[in-house]
Amino acid sequence: MSGPQCCENPPMLSSSSGNGCVLEFGGFNTYVSGPSSSKLAIFLASDIYGYEAPNLRKLADKVAAAGYYVVVPDFLYGDPYNPENTEKPLSVWMQSHDKDKGFEDAKQVIAALKDKGISAIGAAGFCWGAKVVTDLAKSENIQAVVLLHPSLVKVNDIKEVKAPIAILAAEIDKICPPERIKQYEEILLSKPEVDSFVKIFPSVKHGWTVRYNVENKEAVQRAEEAHRDMLDWLTKHVKYSQKGSGYSSTVQGPRSSM
């Protein structure tokens, strides 16, 4: 494939900031990138800053370039968190953007992907979105998930995970500190039936994978390292794990890089 494509003649809802387009999918305004003919899909769940974040859309296009149909739904219903809005601080904003509602919305999108004929689905979630995809991983309806600088994910959530899971975390993170990540890892190591990969990135802060300065070379390099790890994990479990591919036993990674 030459590069990310928008779906075939979609009804556009708004202009896009990447190579994809925005359309209605599964009942949500959704940024879509990649070939509509692909049978492999990746679902990205945004952080609190929403599906319009330029770096998130660039990442969606990057994943789409690997041959996936990529969807980034607006689970915040046009109301991303705005730190400059003093009338709606984060604690108030969170009350109207319940993580459990995000999970129910995600199930709706997964169903729409399957109705489209998608045969394998992977998911990645950032911050708030990491909780959404963790809940998806508790079922057998998804092939793999990646959590990037997660928040709201409890230790008991990890105990219930059934799908292969990768956790990419920041060394400098008050929301989900390395100590908690190590708790996640201990649980996953006790579950040999669930393939897992845990990595803490040194000298980076919460949000480094999507909220970075594109003009800061070092910040871009650190984000791109996480992007590669994310795509490698999804490729292993979504693309190469498909029956007859012959790759599932050859694409391996360490269970931990801490």
Secondary structure in CASP SS format (residue, H / E / C, confidence):
PFRMAT SS
TARGET T0000
AUTHOR 0000-0000-0000
METHOD secondary structure of the structure
MODEL  1
M C 1.00
S C 1.00
G C 1.00
P C 1.00
Q C 1.00
C C 1.00
C C 1.00
E C 1.00
N C 1.00
P C 1.00
P C 1.00
M C 1.00
L C 1.00
S E 1.00
S C 1.00
S C 1.00
S C 1.00
G C 1.00
N C 1.00
G C 1.00
C E 1.00
V E 1.00
L E 1.00
E E 1.00
F E 1.00
G C 1.00
G C 1.00
F E 1.00
N E 1.00
T E 1.00
Y E 1.00
V E 1.00
S E 1.00
G C 1.00
P C 1.00
S C 1.00
S C 1.00
S C 1.00
K C 1.00
L E 1.00
A E 1.00
I E 1.00
F E 1.00
L E 1.00
A E 1.00
S C 1.00
D C 1.00
I C 1.00
Y C 1.00
G C 1.00
Y C 1.00
E C 1.00
A C 1.00
P H 1.00
N H 1.00
L H 1.00
R H 1.00
K H 1.00
L H 1.00
A H 1.00
D H 1.00
K H 1.00
V H 1.00
A H 1.00
A C 1.00
A C 1.00
G C 1.00
Y C 1.00
Y E 1.00
V E 1.00
V E 1.00
V E 1.00
P E 1.00
D C 1.00
F C 1.00
L C 1.00
Y C 1.00
G C 1.00
D C 1.00
P C 1.00
Y C 1.00
N C 1.00
P C 1.00
E C 1.00
N C 1.00
T C 1.00
E C 1.00
K C 1.00
P C 1.00
L H 1.00
S H 1.00
V H 1.00
W H 1.00
M H 1.00
Q H 1.00
S C 1.00
H C 1.00
D C 1.00
K H 1.00
D H 1.00
K H 1.00
G H 1.00
F H 1.00
E H 1.00
D H 1.00
A H 1.00
K H 1.00
Q H 1.00
V H 1.00
I H 1.00
A H 1.00
A H 1.00
L H 1.00
K H 1.00
D H 1.00
K C 1.00
G C 1.00
I C 1.00
S C 1.00
A E 1.00
I E 1.00
G E 1.00
A E 1.00
A E 1.00
G E 1.00
F E 1.00
C C 1.00
W H 1.00
G H 1.00
A H 1.00
K H 1.00
V H 1.00
V H 1.00
T H 1.00
D H 1.00
L H 1.00
A C 1.00
K C 1.00
S C 1.00
E C 1.00
N C 1.00
I C 1.00
Q C 1.00
A E 1.00
V E 1.00
V E 1.00
L E 1.00
L E 1.00
H C 1.00
P C 1.00
S C 1.00
L C 1.00
V C 1.00
K C 1.00
V H 1.00
N H 1.00
D H 1.00
I H 1.00
K H 1.00
E C 1.00
V C 1.00
K C 1.00
A C 1.00
P C 1.00
I E 1.00
A E 1.00
I E 1.00
L E 1.00
A E 1.00
A E 1.00
E E 1.00
I E 1.00
D C 1.00
K C 1.00
I C 1.00
C C 1.00
P C 1.00
P H 1.00
E H 1.00
R H 1.00
I H 1.00
K H 1.00
Q H 1.00
Y H 1.00
E H 1.00
E H 1.00
I H 1.00
L H 1.00
L H 1.00
S C 1.00
K C 1.00
P C 1.00
E C 1.00
V C 1.00
D C 1.00
S E 1.00
F E 1.00
V E 1.00
K E 1.00
I E 1.00
F E 1.00
P E 1.00
S E 1.00
V E 1.00
K E 1.00
H C 1.00
G C 1.00
W C 1.00
T C 1.00
V C 1.00
R C 1.00
Y C 1.00
N C 1.00
V C 1.00
E C 1.00
N C 1.00
K H 1.00
E H 1.00
A H 1.00
V H 1.00
Q H 1.00
R H 1.00
A H 1.00
E H 1.00
E H 1.00
A H 1.00
H H 1.00
R H 1.00
D H 1.00
M H 1.00
L H 1.00
D H 1.00
W H 1.00
L H 1.00
T H 1.00
K H 1.00
H H 1.00
V H 1.00
K H 1.00
Y C 1.00
S C 1.00
Q C 1.00
K C 1.00
G C 1.00
S C 1.00
G C 1.00
Y C 1.00
S C 1.00
S C 1.00
T C 1.00
V C 1.00
Q C 1.00
G C 1.00
P C 1.00
R C 1.00
S E 1.00
S C 1.00
M C 1.00
END
